[in-house]
Amino acid sequence: MSAAPRLLVHPGTHGVAMYGREMAEAVRATDPSIEIVDADQRDAADRGAPLHVHFTDRLWGRSPEEASQAFVALAAGRAVSVTLHDVPQASDGERNLPRRRAAYAAVAEAARGVAVNSEHERALLGEERVWTGPAVSIPLPVELQPDAPRPPADGSIGVLGYFYPGKGHDEAARAAEAAGITRMTVLGRASDGHAAELEEFVRRAAARGVDVEVTGWLDDHEIARRGRAVSVPVIAHRHVSASGSLASWIGWGRRPVAVRNRYMDEMAALRPGTLQTVDESELAVAARAAIERPETTWHGLTRLPMSWPDAAEAYVEWWGGLAW
């Protein structure tokens, strides 16, 4: 049997679905013989061939239980390896954490191999009693765009990605108020089910004297252009998994201000010079300094560890060592 599985991909604009498609194309650039299978055709795919999938519960079902059941049913008929995204952790809350923990544990138990996107997440698997078996960490890749122009700074503090509670928008707004920054840009739209909370956040920020612009969904070109125009890119997540927004900021040439945690410290060590980590209490001071010295919000690097080809090769090497 081939050491490399077929790659199952999902349609749509969910971040994990988009990442899975991009990674599949990167893997095929490394080895064109590897096939891609659409998720809606998975039951028709050759059951003798192994699959690799990307799993987050919101992508696989309407509930953690439904999502894990779908994966376990898939893995019952063939060998499946999995990359786990949005690993369960305390910030899921007392109600959701046990449900997500049980779902992810069932997925890991049913999989032939488990991957995550950071050492932080690999540690979380054990800390949250999800999985104590072997797991590989393959960091989210960054694609640099070194020749892209730098537009004039727009005077705003910016948070990138879908809006949901715990994403760091309130922390950024409070920092903006304390730093005397009166504009904020939300680069993206509300995550499904959180539109009303986004509207309430905009009202809260306005009460602080911070005018919030919500861009809504933007295509790759436009979100990159707007991301380069933000004066202060900020990452202040409370729910800390691997961060696609961090990879995007860095790819656009930006050096975001990030609230320190285990994951951000790991990424700062992986790609030195690409982010400024601060304690949450220091966020406002760092934002003010970034406004005054805009050059500090650009990393200026032309080469970084763990590009898309690097990540693709890491996957191919890992699959080669699995007992399919």
C-alpha positions, 0 to 999 in steps of 0.5 A, spaced: 500 500 500 502 507 498 505 510 504 501 517 502 494 517 503 489 520 499 487 527 501 480 529 503 478 536 502 471 540 504 468 545 500 466 552 503 469 558 506 471 555 513 478 556 515 480 549 516 476 547 509 480 552 506 487 550 509 485 543 507 485 545 500 491 549 500 495 544 504 492 538 499 495 543 493 502 544 496 502 536 497 501 535 490 506 540 488 511 535 492 508 529 489 503 529 483 501 522 484 497 523 491 490 524 489 485 529 492 478 527 494 472 531 495 468 530 502 462 529 499 464 524 494 468 520 500 463 514 500 464 513 493 472 513 494 476 507 494 475 504 501 482 500 500 486 507 500 488 510 506 485 518 507 488 524 510 483 529 513 483 535 517 478 535 523 475 541 527 468 539 530 464 545 526 466 542 520 464 535 521 457 536 524 452 540 527 455 538 534 461 535 537 458 528 538 455 528 530 462 531 528 466 525 531 461 520 529 462 522 522 469 521 523 469 514 526 464 512 521 469 514 516 475 511 519 471 504 521 472 502 513 479 505 511 485 507 514 485 515 516 490 519 519 488 526 521 490 533 523 486 536 529 485 543 529 482 547 535 484 542 540 479 542 546 481 547 552 479 550 558 476 557 554 471 552 551 467 553 557 464 548 562 459 546 558 462 545 551 469 542 554 467 535 556 463 534 549 469 537 545 474 533 549 470 526 548 469 528 541 476 529 539 478 523 544 474 519 539 477 521 533 484 520 535 483 513 538 480 512 531 485 515 527 491 511 524 496 517 525 494 524 529 497 531 527 497 538 530 499 544 528 504 546 534 507 543 540 502 547 544 497 543 541 500 537 542 501 539 549 494 540 550 492 533 547 495 530 554 493 536 558 486 536 556 486 528 556 484 528 549 490 523 547 496 520 550 499 517 544 504 519 539 502 525 535 506 529 530 507 537 530 507 540 523 506 548 524 502 552 519 506 554 514 507 562 511 507 564 504 511 571 504 509 576 499 515 580 499 514 584 493 507 587 495 507 594 496 506 598 503 500 602 503 499 608 507 497 607 514 490 607 516 490 609 523 487 603 526 488 597 530 486 591 527 484 584 528 484 579 523 479 573 522 472 571 523 469 574 529 467 570 535 467 571 543 474 570 545 478 572 539 481 578 542 476 584 539 474 587 546 482 586 548 484 590 542 478 595 543 480 597 550 488 597 548 486 602 543 482 606 548 488 607 552 492 608 547 488 614 544 487 610 538 480 612 535 479 607 529 479 599 529 478 595 523 475 588 524 478 584 518 473 579 516 465 577 518 462 574 524 463 567 525 456 563 524 451 564 529 455 570 532 452 576 528 448 579 534 455 579 538 459 582 533 453 588 533 454 589 540 461 589 540 461 595 535 456 598 540 461 597 546 467 599 542 463 606 540 462 607 547 469 607 549 470 612 543 473 607 538 469 607 531 469 600 528 469 598 521 467 591 519 470 589 513 466 583 512 468 577 507 474 579 503 477 576 497 485 574 498 487 580 494 483 585 498 484 582 505 491 582 504 491 590 501 487 592 507 491 588 512 497 591 510 494 598 511 492 597 518 497 601 523 497 596 528 496 589 527 494 585 534 493 578 536 489 577 543 486 571 542 483 568 549 482 561 545 489 559 543 490 554 538 494 554 532 493 561 529 492 562 521 491 569 522 498 570 525 500 566 519 497 571 514 499 577 518 507 575 517 505 573 510 503 580 508 510 582 511 507 585 518 510 584 525 503 584 529 503 585 537 501 579 540 499 577 547 503 572 550 502 565 551 505 558 550 503 558 542 505 565 541 512 564 544 513 558 540 511 561 534 516 567 536 522 562 537 520 558 530 520 565 526 524 570 530 523 577 528 516 576 526 512 578 532 512 582 538 509 578 544 507 582 550 503 581 556 496 583 556 497 589 561 502 592 556 498 591 550 496 599 550 503 601 551 505 597 545 499 599 540 501 606 542 509 605 540 507 602 534 503 608 532 509 612 533 514 607 530 510 604 524 516 601 521 516 596 527 510 593 525 513 590 519 518 584 519 522 586 513 524 578 512 524 575 505 525 568 507 522 564 513 522 557 516 516 552 514 514 555 508 508 551 504 513 546 501 516 545 507 510 543 511 508 539 505 514 535 505 513 534 513 507 531 511 509 526 506 515 524 511 510 523 516 505 519 512 511 514 510 512 512 517 505 510 519 503 503 519 497 504 514 
